[in-house]
Amino acid sequence: MPRVLLTAFEPYEEWRENSSWLTLIELTRWFDGGDDVVTRRYPVDFQAVKHRLAIDMQQDFDLILHLGQAPGASVIRLESFAVNMGSNHCELVDGGPAAYKSPLPLTAWGKKLHDRGVPAQVSYHAGTYLCNATLYMSHHYAACEGLQTQSTFLHLPVAPNQVAARQKPMPSMSVPLMAAGVAMLLEEFLQRSSA
């Protein structure tokens, strides 16, 4: 059975909750991946994420789905690329590759989600913040350690209760729908890997 790591983030700045963690909690209520699906909640701190991700990746996962919150997003964004640049415009890894591209079938995944009523699209730029850095480091650790791990990052809209708490209109998506979308991708990967 393929081994999967699902990561999410803790709340940050003015956000009292993080839709990535809400989605992961919802998913684990009913998706039974057994011992082959491991979940983590990472802090919103690059050095801490680097350290924890390096430890987690020693378990040699087949798939890593990083989940993160993207205020203002109206769809689930499947991130195709991670670039070697942080929010300070410095390289994340000195002399590292300029970018990594996910080998996962993101176009097919996006279509599958869309066809099943989950708004989604492939994105070609994950930004230069922690989400991009997390994806970059998961690709970089896999490349340096010779791991077969495939990774992507799913940027999730905020949840309706988060919008209500802020009392400021913005796009949102229900947590059960986001969790269902993640589950569809997990099932697709597990079926493809078992074939």
Secondary structure, 3 states (H helix, E strand, C coil): CCCEEEEEECCCCCCCCCHHHHHHHHHHHHCCCHHHEEEEEECCCHHHHHHHHHHHHHHCCCEEEEEEECCCCCCEEEECEEECCCCCCCCCCCCCCCEEECCCCHHHHHHHHHHCCCCEEEECCCCCCHHHHHHHHHHHHHHHHCCCCEEEEEEECECHHHHHHHCCCCCECCHHHHHHHHHHHHHHHHHHHHC
